[in-house]
Amino acid sequence: MVTELVCIVCGRSYPPGDLQTCGVCGPQGILDVRHDYDAITPILTLEALGRRSPDHWRYRELLPIDPGATLPPLRVGWTPIYDAPRLAQNVGVRRLFLKDEGRNPTSSFKDRASSVGVLKAREFGYDTIACASTGNAASSLAGLAASIGMSSVIFVPQRAPEAKIAQLLVFGATVFRVAGTYEQAFELCRAACGHFGWYNRNSGTNPYLVEGKKTAGLEIAEQFAAGGPLGGELPDWVVVSVGDGCTIGGIGKGLHEFKRLKLVRTLPRLLGVQAEGASPIVWAFEAKTDLVPSGAETIADSIAVGTPRNWRRALAWVRASRGAMIAVPDPEILEAMRLTARLGGVFGEPAGVAGVAGLRRAVLQGLVPPDSSVLAVITGNGLKDIRSATEAAGRPHDIQPDLQQVEAALRS
Ligand SMILES: *Cc1c(COP(=O)(O)O)cnc(C)c1O
């Protein structure tokens, strides 16, 4: 039930259609999708939601899709939330929950956005959809496009991990590996979409994709509000890793919408986490200024973004929640990879666990009080980046098939 698209910079309103950004403000003018909440509130009750399928289409009235659209067959969303008491103790908070987004069909959070993206492309009459991505948006798009028989074209920067590229190729995407940065791949993709008439899934600017991402916020609210093992009370903080800023912006919007529907009364505060080598949104937050592009050096390839497109929306939601932003160095991200796996049982890629690293720092710095309950969104699966996993966890004992060597290795 979309009513209009509104520019987050100048406030101009556009009818919902095949638009990317505001015609007056240009690429800065990110468009926000607005809905008729008064019409939706009586429909989306907790009871009604409780009868719906366990995927993110349960929020279809809040998504920019045709009521009659044929949905992709893959199951996206409604990912599990786990209580992780030993990790909570290590990190220094009262309670810590992990939402495992690695359980989505292509193993990352990005499936929430891509599933909406392919439907918009089809609705607007495109047969090919393209994106530039550090990896996950691409593999996700390739998978979702394959699932509905659409072609995909992907531009990846040099640094994308091999496993993510393998994912693209196996789904049948046309893959261009660009000798350059993510920013250069992004610009090339935009130019190619204009030239060849492809639909642009770049989540930094496409207004509809954030709507898919917001379902994680809706889910967090519903999974807690519905009671059960999670206890009926929302966590005090939700921690999210930040690259372009769409994920945290989407989650902020989703949480807020759940309140708007009068299904919860209070909302968690948002903690956004960037890698120190790519932290322009943290700088802008602390300096209270506009964004200044930065370098993009970090092992967390999925958040290696020096020129984020959606920083305004990210900061707006962080501030509205009375939240905070923090940067973490790569060694702490690798440590969080070990800890989240060993103490929480969830294997995340570096960007997937950066939130846990940031939470640890935020507790040490007094930003997050130790008596807090916290949910960390683990945004992507660790098998996507084996090199970093090996760096974090070391190598096996190489031995002969000999019991004495087992003993010797255990002693060493
Ligand atoms: C894309 C991504 C992020 C960050 O999302 P943004 O919208 O770029 O801020 C975090 N973690 C993973 C695993 C991702 O793929």
The ligand as an SDF file (V2000), in Angstrom:
LIG
                    3D

 15 15  0  0  0  0  0  0  0  0999 V2000
   25.8640   -5.3610    2.8580 C   0  0  0  0  0  0  0  0  0  0  0  0
   26.2760   -5.9350    4.1410 C   0  0  0  0  0  0  0  0  0  0  0  0
   26.3430   -5.1670    5.3130 C   0  0  0  0  0  0  0  0  0  0  0  0
   26.0740   -3.6840    5.3880 C   0  0  0  0  0  0  0  0  0  0  0  0
   24.9140   -3.2380    4.7600 O   0  0  0  0  0  0  0  0  0  0  0  0
   24.8370   -1.7290    4.2080 P   0  0  0  0  0  0  0  0  0  0  0  0
   23.4840   -1.5760    3.7250 O   0  0  0  0  0  0  0  0  0  0  0  0
   25.8690   -1.6380    3.1240 O   0  0  0  0  0  0  0  0  0  0  0  0
   25.1920   -0.8500    5.3480 O   0  0  0  0  0  0  0  0  0  0  0  0
   26.7180   -5.8050    6.4770 C   0  0  0  0  0  0  0  0  0  0  0  0
   27.0290   -7.1230    6.4990 N   0  0  0  0  0  0  0  0  0  0  0  0
   26.9580   -7.8930    5.3950 C   0  0  0  0  0  0  0  0  0  0  0  0
   27.3110   -9.3300    5.5080 C   0  0  0  0  0  0  0  0  0  0  0  0
   26.5860   -7.3260    4.1920 C   0  0  0  0  0  0  0  0  0  0  0  0
   26.5720   -8.1010    3.0920 O   0  0  0  0  0  0  0  0  0  0  0  0
  1  2  1  0
  2  3  1  0
  2 14  2  0
  3  4  1  0
  3 10  2  0
  4  5  1  0
  5  6  1  0
  6  7  2  0
  6  8  1  0
  6  9  1  0
 10 11  1  0
 11 12  2  0
 12 13  1  0
 12 14  1  0
 14 15  1  0
M  END
$$$$
